[in-house]
Amino acid sequence: MPRPKRTRGARPTKSKANHADRFGALAGALSEIGRNFYSRGWVQGTSGNFSAVLTADPIRLAITSTGLDKSALAPAQFLEIDQRARVIRGRGKPSAEAHLHLAIVAARGAGAVLHTHSVWSNILSEAFATDGGLVLQGFEMLKGLAGVQTHEHREWLPVLENSQDMPALAATLTATLQKHPAIHGVLLRRHGLYTWGRDLPEAKRHVDIFEFLLEVIGRTRAGLAAL
């Protein structure tokens, strides 16, 4: 007796199941990173947003929903968005800054993008705004950035003017990434740090490094000013 045909759509395909599993794994890892960053004072209140690439072609991101307390971030609060920042999985809406995440992924082929709002990134983005950015050089910690082999490396960290016009800001960010192909991060003035990596562990390492160096420079400037 022939087997009855399986009803189409009755069971998810293997590729869809794998996609859902990957989304869940990335959402869990991003949640843990968010709680860690909160404990270090880098994403207070509802600040900061985090994303990781689910698929590169077409672009699909797992990304934080807007307005969340990062001290209690949970996997269920993540969304899946497409290349136009439209939600295709999850409840809620992404931050308007999702367009910046997408711009970085498109320009750099990044696997993850992380955005923090630390005290030192705000202070130094204002202090160096008229210079267009700041130079990080001579620090051993620089060797933790992807591709950097020596503390003598000269890392340019641009400062971009913040804006509520996200398409315009995304265009400025894209132009900056094209002009400076070797950079690992950017600051938004009076706002915070954006950095990325080929995967989530590398992006997290870049946050650790930049936040350390920003604090060192900020404390050094404050100490010299007090002399």
C-alpha positions as CSV (number, residue, x, y, z in Angstrom):
1,M,0.0,0.0,0.0
2,P,1.5,3.4,-1.0
3,R,2.4,5.8,1.8
4,P,0.2,8.8,2.1
5,K,1.8,12.0,0.8
6,R,3.1,14.4,3.5
7,T,1.1,17.6,3.5
8,R,3.3,20.4,2.3
9,G,4.3,22.8,5.1
10,A,3.4,20.3,7.8
11,R,7.0,20.1,9.0
12,P,9.7,22.7,8.7
13,T,12.5,21.9,6.2
14,K,15.9,21.2,7.4
15,S,17.3,24.5,6.2
16,K,14.5,26.4,8.0
17,A,15.1,24.5,11.2
18,N,18.9,25.2,10.9
19,H,18.1,28.9,10.3
20,A,15.9,29.0,13.4
21,D,18.6,27.2,15.5
22,R,21.2,29.7,14.4
23,F,19.0,32.6,15.2
24,G,18.4,31.2,18.7
25,A,22.1,30.6,19.3
26,L,23.0,34.1,18.1
27,A,20.2,35.7,20.2
28,G,21.5,33.9,23.3
29,A,25.1,35.0,22.7
30,L,24.1,38.6,22.0
31,S,22.0,38.6,25.2
32,E,25.0,37.5,27.3
33,I,27.1,40.1,25.7
34,G,24.5,42.8,26.4
35,R,24.3,41.8,30.1
36,N,28.1,41.8,30.3
37,F,28.4,45.3,28.7
38,Y,25.7,46.6,31.1
39,S,27.7,45.3,34.1
40,R,30.7,47.3,32.8
41,G,28.8,50.6,32.5
42,W,28.8,50.6,28.7
43,V,25.1,50.3,27.9
44,Q,23.1,52.0,30.7
45,G,19.4,52.7,30.5
46,T,18.1,51.6,27.2
47,S,21.3,52.5,25.3
48,G,23.2,50.3,22.9
49,N,22.3,47.8,20.2
50,F,23.8,44.6,19.0
51,S,23.5,42.5,15.8
52,A,24.9,39.4,14.2
53,V,24.6,38.1,10.7
54,L,22.3,35.1,10.1
55,T,22.8,35.0,6.3
56,A,25.0,37.2,4.1
57,D,23.1,36.7,0.8
58,P,20.4,37.9,1.3
59,I,21.4,39.9,4.3
60,R,19.5,38.8,7.5
61,L,20.5,40.1,10.9
62,A,19.6,39.0,14.4
63,I,19.3,42.4,16.2
64,T,18.1,43.8,19.5
65,S,14.6,45.2,19.7
66,T,14.5,49.0,20.6
67,G,14.1,50.4,24.1
68,L,15.4,47.5,26.1
69,D,17.2,47.4,29.5
70,K,20.4,45.6,28.6
71,S,20.8,44.3,32.2
72,A,18.0,41.9,31.6
73,L,18.3,41.2,27.9
74,A,16.8,37.9,26.8
75,P,16.9,35.9,23.5
76,A,13.2,36.3,23.0
77,Q,13.7,40.1,22.7
78,F,15.7,39.8,19.5
79,L,14.4,40.3,16.0
80,E,15.4,39.1,12.6
81,I,15.5,41.8,10.0
82,D,16.2,42.0,6.3
83,Q,18.4,44.3,4.3
84,R,15.8,47.1,4.5
85,A,15.5,46.7,8.3
86,R,12.1,45.1,8.0
87,V,11.2,42.7,10.8
88,I,10.7,39.1,9.5
89,R,10.9,37.3,12.9
90,G,10.1,38.4,16.5
91,R,7.9,41.0,18.2
92,G,8.8,44.6,18.6
93,K,10.8,46.9,16.3
94,P,14.5,47.5,15.7
95,S,16.2,50.7,16.6
96,A,16.4,53.3,13.8
97,E,20.1,52.6,14.1
98,A,19.6,49.2,12.5
99,H,20.4,51.1,9.2
100,L,23.9,51.7,10.6
101,H,24.4,48.0,11.4
102,L,23.3,47.2,7.8
103,A,25.6,49.8,6.4
104,I,28.6,48.3,8.3
105,V,27.7,44.7,7.3
106,A,27.4,45.8,3.6
107,A,30.6,47.8,3.6
108,R,32.8,45.5,5.7
109,G,31.3,42.1,5.2
110,A,31.1,42.0,9.0
111,G,29.6,39.1,10.9
112,A,28.6,41.1,13.9
113,V,28.2,44.8,14.9
114,L,28.2,46.1,18.5
115,H,27.3,49.6,19.7
116,T,28.0,50.9,23.2
117,H,27.3,54.2,25.0
118,S,30.1,54.4,27.5
119,V,31.1,57.5,29.5
120,W,34.5,57.7,27.9
121,S,33.3,57.3,24.3
122,N,30.9,60.3,24.9
123,I,33.6,62.5,26.5
124,L,36.2,61.8,23.8
125,S,33.9,62.0,20.9
126,E,33.1,65.5,22.0
127,A,36.8,66.4,22.8
128,F,38.0,65.2,19.4
129,A,35.0,66.2,17.3
130,T,36.7,69.2,15.7
131,D,39.7,67.0,14.7
132,G,37.4,64.6,13.0
133,G,38.6,61.7,15.1
134,L,41.5,60.6,17.3
135,V,44.7,58.5,16.8
136,L,45.4,55.4,18.9
137,Q,49.0,54.4,18.7
138,G,51.7,52.9,20.9
139,F,49.4,50.7,23.0
140,E,50.0,47.0,23.3
141,M,46.2,46.5,23.4
142,L,46.0,47.5,19.7
143,K,47.4,44.1,18.8
144,G,44.0,42.7,19.7
145,L,42.4,44.3,16.7
146,A,42.0,42.1,13.7
147,G,45.1,42.1,11.5
148,V,47.2,44.3,13.8
149,Q,50.7,42.9,14.6
150,T,52.5,45.7,16.5
151,H,51.8,48.3,19.2
152,E,53.2,50.8,16.8
153,H,50.1,50.4,14.7
154,R,48.3,53.7,14.0
155,E,44.5,53.3,14.5
156,W,42.4,56.2,13.3
157,L,39.0,56.4,15.1
158,P,36.8,58.8,13.2
159,V,34.2,60.9,15.0
160,L,31.0,61.4,13.0
161,E,28.3,64.0,13.8
162,N,25.2,62.3,15.3
163,S,21.9,62.7,13.5
164,Q,18.3,61.6,13.7
165,D,18.3,61.3,9.9
166,M,19.3,57.7,9.8
167,P,19.5,57.3,5.9
168,A,21.8,60.4,5.9
169,L,23.9,59.1,8.8
170,A,24.2,55.7,7.2
171,A,25.4,57.3,4.0
172,T,28.0,59.3,5.9
173,L,29.1,56.1,7.7
174,T,29.4,54.2,4.4
175,A,31.5,57.0,2.9
176,T,33.8,57.0,6.0
177,L,34.3,53.2,5.8
178,Q,35.2,53.6,2.1
179,K,37.6,56.4,2.8
180,H,39.3,54.5,5.7
181,P,39.3,50.8,4.7
182,A,41.6,49.8,7.6
183,I,39.6,51.2,10.5
184,H,38.0,48.9,13.1
185,G,35.5,51.4,14.6
186,V,33.9,54.8,14.6
187,L,32.5,57.2,17.3
188,L,29.3,59.1,17.0
189,R,29.6,62.5,18.7
190,R,28.1,62.6,22.2
191,H,26.6,59.1,21.5
192,G,29.0,56.2,21.5
193,L,31.2,53.5,19.8
194,Y,30.4,51.3,16.8
195,T,32.7,48.4,16.1
196,W,32.4,45.1,14.3
197,G,34.2,41.8,13.5
198,R,34.1,38.9,11.2
199,D,32.1,37.1,13.9
200,L,30.7,37.8,17.3
201,P,33.7,36.9,19.4
202,E,35.9,39.2,17.3
203,A,33.4,42.1,17.5
204,K,33.2,41.7,21.3
205,R,37.0,41.7,21.6
206,H,37.1,45.0,19.6
207,V,34.7,46.6,22.0
208,D,36.9,45.5,24.9
209,I,40.0,47.0,23.3
210,F,38.4,50.3,22.2
211,E,36.7,50.9,25.5
212,F,40.0,50.2,27.4
213,L,41.9,52.5,25.2
214,L,39.3,55.3,25.4
215,E,39.3,55.1,29.1
216,V,43.2,55.2,29.2
217,I,43.2,58.3,27.0
218,G,40.4,60.0,28.9
219,R,41.9,59.4,32.3
220,T,45.4,60.5,31.0
221,R,44.0,63.7,29.6
222,A,42.1,64.4,32.8
223,G,45.2,63.7,34.9
224,L,47.4,66.0,32.8
225,A,44.8,68.8,33.0
226,A,44.8,68.6,36.8
227,L,48.6,69.1,37.0
